[in-house]
């Protein structure tokens, strides 16, 4: 799919011209984040972040579960680092973009990435609000099923030495490979080029967490896009209904039927097939929209994957970013009164 066609398909949730006010145009990217290597999603470096939630369809049956909490700030941090790296490579002729880094003292607030993702850090004495929204994502399965502890040793220079009990070792929590986190990334009042930039970034981001003690490898499965004039369901709503759909063995559309035992098996069993869960996540999101009476334009998995494949080509992505750079400079000029 070429970028012009994709831009047309995004029209209901994007804007032609950037303004300094929200324009009630939303693009919701449905993502299934799959842990692909033991990951340490922690705050203190040792204990995985967890949260007690109700899971299952609220209109049917729910159960309490302690799940892994992929805190919302851990998601954009990694993706912003990748986005700024892409920007430095492909917009190297523009000083604002070529010298933009995640370090607060080196962040350029006039770059394409900063104007999209937001920035209150820098030396330009301005604050740019983010137009990319995240919220915490929750594991589909329980923490008990998805966390393991691995003992590490911290060897010194000596080849062999005496050590007291527990000396030089620690046992941090790891999130097991195969753990799945349904997630929605929402863009507010974004241009089609900005949506493509975020899509390309999601496709190229595979490592989350700034340090090796607080992160891991993740594959982002891009499941689809919904566009419209309103915000949509939060990650927790999508995750718990997804669990209910996976527990459902009936053929009812929109109203999963299951018992508590079926639901508890879903959240405590072995890792689920990502393709099966991905289909359930999309169904859950659309059911939630229907229950709220919200009508959105749908872009399916094949459309999004086709666009992502096109955007993997650096020359194509560079054309997209150069187009957005022109729009960004026009926006900055208009809000600063330079025109």
C-alpha positions as CSV (number, residue, x, y, z in Angstrom):
1,X,0.0,0.0,0.0
2,X,1.4,3.4,-0.9
3,X,1.5,6.2,1.6
4,X,-1.0,8.4,-0.3
5,X,-3.7,5.7,-0.2
6,X,-2.9,5.0,3.5
7,X,-3.2,8.7,4.3
8,X,-6.7,8.7,2.7
9,X,-7.8,5.8,4.8
10,X,-6.7,7.6,7.9
11,X,-8.6,10.7,7.1
12,X,-11.4,10.3,9.7
13,X,-8.9,10.4,12.5
14,X,-6.3,12.8,11.3
15,X,-5.9,16.5,10.4
16,X,-4.6,18.3,7.3
17,X,-3.2,21.3,9.2
18,X,-1.6,21.4,12.7
19,X,-3.2,23.8,15.1
20,X,-2.5,24.9,18.7
21,X,-5.8,23.4,19.9
22,X,-7.2,19.9,19.9
23,X,-9.2,19.1,16.8
24,X,-11.2,16.0,18.0
25,X,-9.5,13.7,15.6
26,X,-8.3,10.4,17.1
27,X,-6.3,7.5,15.6
28,X,-6.2,4.4,17.8
29,X,-3.5,1.8,17.0
30,X,-4.3,-1.6,18.4
31,X,-1.2,-3.4,19.6
32,X,-0.4,-6.7,21.2
33,X,2.9,-6.5,23.0
34,X,4.6,-10.0,23.3
35,X,7.6,-10.5,25.6
36,X,10.2,-12.4,23.5
37,X,13.0,-12.8,26.1
38,X,13.0,-12.8,30.0
39,X,12.2,-9.2,30.9
40,X,12.5,-7.1,34.0
41,X,9.6,-4.7,34.1
42,X,10.5,-3.3,37.5
43,X,10.9,0.1,39.2
44,X,13.4,-1.0,41.8
45,X,15.3,-3.4,39.6
46,X,14.2,-6.5,41.5
47,X,10.4,-6.8,41.9
48,X,8.1,-6.8,38.9
49,X,5.4,-4.2,39.0
50,X,2.0,-5.9,39.5
51,X,-1.6,-4.7,40.0
52,X,-4.8,-6.4,41.4
53,X,-7.6,-6.1,38.9
54,X,-10.9,-7.7,37.9
55,X,-10.7,-9.6,34.7
56,X,-13.4,-11.0,32.4
57,X,-16.4,-9.4,30.8
58,X,-18.1,-7.0,33.3
59,X,-21.4,-7.9,31.7
60,X,-20.9,-11.6,32.3
61,X,-18.5,-12.9,35.0
62,X,-15.3,-11.5,36.4
63,X,-12.6,-12.7,38.8
64,X,-9.9,-11.0,40.8
65,X,-6.3,-11.5,39.5
66,X,-2.9,-10.0,40.2
67,X,-1.4,-9.2,36.8
68,X,1.9,-7.7,35.6
69,X,1.6,-3.9,35.2
70,X,3.6,-2.6,32.2
71,X,3.6,0.9,33.5
72,X,2.7,3.5,30.9
73,X,5.9,5.4,31.1
74,X,7.9,2.4,30.1
75,X,6.2,2.2,26.8
76,X,6.8,5.7,25.2
77,X,10.3,6.0,26.7
78,X,11.6,3.2,24.5
79,X,9.6,4.3,21.5
80,X,10.7,7.9,21.7
81,X,14.3,6.9,21.7
82,X,13.7,4.9,18.5
83,X,11.7,7.7,17.0
84,X,14.5,10.3,17.7
85,X,17.0,7.9,16.3
86,X,15.0,7.5,13.1
87,X,14.6,11.3,12.9
88,X,18.3,11.9,13.3
89,X,19.1,9.5,10.5
90,X,16.4,10.5,8.0
91,X,16.2,14.3,8.7
92,X,19.9,14.9,9.3
93,X,19.9,18.0,7.1
94,X,17.6,19.8,9.6
95,X,19.5,21.1,12.7
96,X,16.4,20.8,15.0
97,X,16.0,17.1,14.1
98,X,19.7,16.1,13.7
99,X,20.6,17.3,17.2
100,X,17.6,15.9,19.1
101,X,18.1,13.4,21.9
102,X,16.2,12.0,24.8
103,X,18.5,13.6,27.3
104,X,16.5,16.5,28.9
105,X,19.5,18.8,28.4
106,X,19.8,17.9,24.7
107,X,16.1,17.6,23.7
108,X,15.2,20.0,20.9
109,X,11.6,21.1,21.3
110,X,11.1,22.1,17.7
111,X,11.8,18.7,16.1
112,X,9.2,16.6,14.4
113,X,9.3,14.0,17.2
114,X,9.2,16.5,20.1
115,X,6.2,18.4,18.6
116,X,4.4,15.1,18.3
117,X,5.4,13.3,21.5
118,X,5.7,16.4,23.6
119,X,8.4,18.1,25.6
120,X,8.7,20.2,28.7
121,X,12.4,19.8,28.9
122,X,14.9,21.9,27.0
123,X,16.2,25.4,26.8
124,X,13.5,27.0,24.6
125,X,11.3,27.9,27.6
126,X,8.2,26.4,26.0
127,X,6.1,23.4,26.9
128,X,4.7,21.2,24.1
129,X,2.0,18.8,25.2
130,X,2.1,15.2,23.9
131,X,-0.4,14.2,21.3
132,X,0.4,10.5,21.7
133,X,-1.5,8.9,24.5
134,X,-0.5,5.8,26.5
135,X,-1.8,4.1,29.6
136,X,-0.6,1.1,31.6
137,X,-0.9,-2.2,29.9
138,X,-1.8,-5.4,31.9
139,X,-0.8,-9.0,31.2
140,X,-3.5,-11.2,30.0
141,X,-2.4,-14.0,32.4
142,X,-1.8,-13.7,36.1
143,X,1.5,-12.6,37.6
144,X,1.7,-16.1,39.2
145,X,1.7,-17.6,35.6
146,X,4.0,-15.1,34.0
147,X,6.7,-14.3,36.6
148,X,9.8,-16.3,37.4
149,X,12.8,-15.6,39.6
150,X,16.4,-16.2,38.4
151,X,19.4,-16.2,40.7
152,X,22.3,-14.1,39.5
153,X,25.8,-14.0,40.8
154,X,28.2,-11.0,40.9
155,X,31.6,-12.5,40.5
156,X,34.7,-10.4,41.5
157,X,38.2,-10.5,39.9
158,X,39.3,-13.5,42.0
159,X,38.9,-16.8,40.3
160,X,37.8,-18.5,43.5
161,X,37.0,-17.0,46.9
162,X,35.1,-17.7,50.1
163,X,31.6,-16.2,50.3
164,X,29.1,-15.9,53.0
165,X,25.5,-17.1,52.5
166,X,23.8,-15.0,49.9
167,X,26.9,-12.9,49.3
168,X,27.3,-11.8,45.7
169,X,23.9,-13.2,44.5
170,X,20.5,-11.7,44.0
171,X,17.2,-13.1,42.7
172,X,15.2,-10.6,40.7
173,X,11.8,-11.1,39.1
174,X,11.6,-11.8,35.3
175,X,8.5,-11.7,33.1
176,X,8.4,-14.9,31.1
177,X,8.7,-15.0,27.3
178,X,5.2,-15.4,25.7
179,X,3.5,-12.9,28.1
180,X,1.1,-10.8,26.2
181,X,0.0,-7.2,26.9
182,X,-3.0,-5.8,24.9
183,X,-2.4,-2.1,24.3
184,X,-3.8,0.9,22.5
185,X,-1.6,3.8,21.3
186,X,-3.8,6.9,20.6
187,X,-2.8,9.9,18.5
188,X,-4.8,13.1,19.0
189,X,-5.1,15.7,16.3
190,X,-2.2,14.1,14.3
191,X,-1.4,14.4,10.7
192,X,-1.3,11.2,8.5
193,X,2.5,11.6,8.4
194,X,2.7,11.6,12.2
195,X,0.6,8.4,12.3
196,X,2.9,6.8,9.8
197,X,5.9,7.9,11.9
198,X,4.4,6.3,15.0
199,X,3.6,3.1,13.1
200,X,7.1,2.8,11.8
201,X,8.5,3.4,15.3
202,X,6.3,0.7,16.8
203,X,7.5,-1.7,14.1
204,X,11.1,-0.9,14.8
205,X,11.1,-0.9,18.6
206,X,12.0,-4.2,20.2
207,X,13.7,-3.4,23.4
208,X,12.0,-1.7,26.4
209,X,13.6,-0.1,29.4
210,X,16.5,2.3,29.4
211,X,18.9,-0.1,31.4
212,X,19.5,-3.8,31.3
213,X,18.2,-4.1,34.8
214,X,14.8,-2.6,34.0
215,X,13.6,-3.8,30.6
216,X,13.5,-6.6,28.0
217,X,12.7,-7.6,24.5
218,X,9.2,-7.1,23.2
219,X,7.6,-7.7,19.8
220,X,4.8,-5.3,18.8
221,X,2.0,-7.0,16.9
222,X,0.1,-4.3,15.1
223,X,-3.5,-5.5,14.9
224,X,-5.4,-2.7,13.3
225,X,-6.4,1.0,13.5
226,X,-9.7,2.7,14.5
227,X,-10.2,6.3,13.6
228,X,-12.9,8.8,14.6
229,X,-13.8,11.9,16.6
230,X,-13.8,10.5,20.1
231,X,-11.4,8.7,22.4
232,X,-11.7,4.9,22.9
233,X,-11.5,2.2,25.6
234,X,-8.5,1.9,27.9
235,X,-6.1,-1.0,28.0
236,X,-7.6,-2.6,31.1
237,X,-11.1,-2.7,29.5
238,X,-9.7,-4.3,26.4
239,X,-7.6,-6.8,28.4
240,X,-10.3,-8.1,30.7
241,X,-12.9,-8.5,27.9
242,X,-10.2,-10.3,25.8
243,X,-9.9,-12.8,28.7
244,X,-13.6,-13.3,28.7
245,X,-13.7,-13.9,24.9
246,X,-10.9,-16.5,25.2
247,X,-12.9,-18.2,28.0
248,X,-16.0,-18.2,25.8
249,X,-17.0,-21.5,24.1
250,X,-20.3,-20.2,22.7
251,X,-21.1,-18.7,19.3
252,X,-22.7,-15.6,20.7
253,X,-21.6,-12.3,19.1
254,X,-20.8,-9.5,21.6
255,X,-21.9,-11.4,24.7
256,X,-19.3,-14.1,25.7
257,X,-20.6,-16.9,27.8
258,X,-18.4,-18.8,30.2
259,X,-18.1,-19.8,33.8
260,X,-15.5,-18.7,36.4
261,X,-13.5,-21.9,36.0
262,X,-13.0,-21.3,32.3
263,X,-11.9,-17.7,33.0
264,X,-9.4,-18.8,35.7
265,X,-7.9,-21.3,33.3
266,X,-7.3,-18.6,30.7
267,X,-5.4,-16.4,33.1
268,X,-3.4,-19.3,34.7
269,X,-2.6,-21.5,31.7
270,X,0.4,-21.8,29.5
271,X,1.2,-19.0,27.1
272,X,-1.5,-18.2,24.5
273,X,-1.1,-18.2,20.8
274,X,-0.5,-14.5,19.8
275,X,-2.5,-14.8,16.6
276,X,-5.5,-16.1,18.5
277,X,-5.2,-13.4,21.2
278,X,-4.7,-10.7,18.6
279,X,-8.1,-11.6,17.0
280,X,-9.7,-11.5,20.4
281,X,-8.2,-8.1,21.2
282,X,-9.6,-6.6,18.0
283,X,-13.0,-8.2,18.7
284,X,-12.9,-6.9,22.3
285,X,-12.2,-3.4,21.2
286,X,-15.0,-3.4,18.7
287,X,-17.5,-4.8,21.2
288,X,-16.6,-2.1,23.7
289,X,-17.2,0.6,21.0
290,X,-20.5,-1.0,20.1
291,X,-21.6,-1.0,23.8
292,X,-20.8,2.7,24.0
293,X,-22.6,3.5,20.7
294,X,-19.4,4.7,19.2
295,X,-18.9,4.5,15.4
296,X,-15.3,4.5,14.1
297,X,-13.7,3.8,10.8
298,X,-11.9,0.5,10.7
299,X,-8.5,-0.4,9.2
300,X,-7.9,-4.1,9.4
301,X,-4.7,-6.0,10.2
302,X,-3.9,-6.6,6.5
303,X,-4.1,-2.9,5.7
304,X,-1.9,-1.9,8.6
305,X,0.6,-4.6,7.9
306,X,0.8,-3.5,4.3
307,X,1.4,0.1,5.3
308,X,4.0,-1.0,7.8
309,X,5.8,-3.0,5.2
310,X,5.9,0.1,2.9
311,X,7.3,2.2,5.8
312,X,10.1,-0.2,6.5
313,X,11.8,1.3,3.4
314,X,13.9,4.2,4.6
315,X,13.5,6.3,1.5
316,X,9.7,6.1,1.7
317,X,9.8,6.9,5.4
318,X,12.2,9.8,4.7
319,X,9.7,11.3,2.2
320,X,7.0,11.0,4.9
321,X,9.1,12.7,7.5
322,X,10.2,15.5,5.1
323,X,6.5,16.2,4.4
324,X,5.8,16.3,8.1
325,X,8.9,18.5,8.8
326,X,7.4,21.2,6.5
327,X,4.1,21.0,8.4
328,X,5.9,21.1,11.8
329,X,7.8,24.2,10.8
330,X,4.6,25.9,9.6
331,X,2.9,25.1,12.9
332,X,5.9,26.4,15.0
333,X,5.9,29.6,12.9
334,X,2.2,30.1,13.4
335,X,2.2,29.7,17.2
336,X,5.3,31.8,17.7
337,X,3.9,34.6,15.6
338,X,6.7,34.5,13.0
339,X,4.4,34.5,10.0
